[in-house]
Amino acid sequence: MTVVVETSKKEQEAEMKYDKESSWVRSILRSADIMNTINGGMTQPDIKITRKEDHYLITARVPGVDLNTIKVEVVDKHVILHHALHLDTKEEDVLSIPRVLASFPISNEVDYEKITAYVEEELLKIVLPFNELSKGYHKNIQVNR
């Protein structure tokens, strides 16, 4: 079955107008997670984990959240990104609720003491350097007889 849809010249011009403005629309869509913010929803972080030669690099873009308010913590075997979500109450007080943005398990090859984070070009970057175990471990064990 073939369906042919005819469009008027006015509709074709409207489509062309959208094509000319599509780069603007795409830039808006990239800067905010529209689907999650409609009707009061929350934006979702865009997170990328890359393995480098001597470390893991976590790169996070969190639309709508001031990067200066994001906290990075190591808790047990996880890296946790969170920030305080401030809500106004009827009593004119502000209620602060922690909002976890992401949590990542840390492998044994990461040196927990040397984890660092910094902001670069509106991205939060977390460096998880490798420890000695990442190079492999080998030891001959003498068997007592």
N, C-alpha and C positions, 0 to 999 in steps of 0.2 A: 504494500500500500504506500503510495506516495502522496504527501501532503504539500501543496504549494500555497505559500502565504504571500499575498501581494501586499506591498506597502506603498503608501502614498509618498509623493515627493516630500511632503512636510515631515513625515516620519523618517524618511531617509536623511533629511537635513538634520533632524534631531539626533539621529545616530551618529552622523558625522561630527556634530557639535560635541557630543560626548567623547568621541575618539580624540578630538583635539584637546579636550580637558582631562583625558584619562590619566595623564601623568600627575596632575594636581590631585585627582581623586585617589590615585594609588599612594601618593605621599601622605595623604590624610589617613588612609587605612593602615599604612605602616606605622604611623606615629601613635595610633590608638587602636586598641583591640575592640573594634566597633561592636562585634557580635556579643561580647561579654559586658559591654558598658550600657547597652540599651536597657532602659527601664531600671537603672540603678545597680546593674551587675558590677562585678569586679574585673579588672584587667588581669590577664594571665601573663606571667613572665615568659620571655623568650630566652631559653637557656641552651648553651652549647658547651659540650665538654670535649676537649681535645687533648690527646696524648702527645706530648713533645718528647724530645730526647731525654731530658732530665726532670720533667715534671708534668703534671696534669694542669690544664688551664680551663677554668670554668668562666665563661663569659655570659653575663646576664643583662638583658634589657628589660626594664620593668616600666611600661608606659603608665603615666599618671602617678608615679611614686617618686618623690624626691630622693635621689641617690644618697644624699647626705643623711637621710633618716634610716637607711637600711643598716642593720646590724648583721655581722657574720660571726658565728660562734661554732666552736667544735665541742660537741657533746657526745661523750663516749666515742663511738666509731662513725659519727656523722658530722658533716658540715651543714649548718642550718642558716638560711637567709631569712630574716624576718624584719618587720617594722611595726611601729605602733599605729593602729588605726584609731583615730580620734572621733568619737561620736558625741553629739550634743544630746543632753537629756532634758527633760521637761523642767528640771530644777535649775537650769542654766549652768549646770556643771558639765565638764567634759570628761567622758569616760574613755580611757585608753585601753584598747584591747590588742594584745599581740597578734599579728597576722603572719603566719608562716608562708613565705613565698615559695620556698623549695627546701628539700632536704636530700643530701647525697650521702650514701655510704662511703667510707674511706677504706681503701685496701691497706693491707699490712705493709706495702712497699712505700707508703707515704710517711714522711718525717713530720709528725704532728706539730712539733715545736717550731718548725720553720714555715708554716702556712702564712701567707700574706694576702692582703687584698688592697686594691686601689681602683680609682675611677679614671677612665680614659675615654674621651670622646663620647660621653654620655652612656658608657657601658661600665658595669661593675665587673672587675676581673679578679679572680681568686686563683692564686698560684699554690699548688700542692706539690712541693718538691719531693723527689724520691729519696729514700734512705738507702743504706747499704744492701738491703734485701732485694732491691730492684735489679741489682747486677747479678743476681743468682747467688746461691750459697752452696758450698760444697765442703764437706769435712769427712775425712776418713776416721772412722771410729775403731779403735783397737778393741778386739774381743778378748776378754780375759778368760784364760782356760786353766 
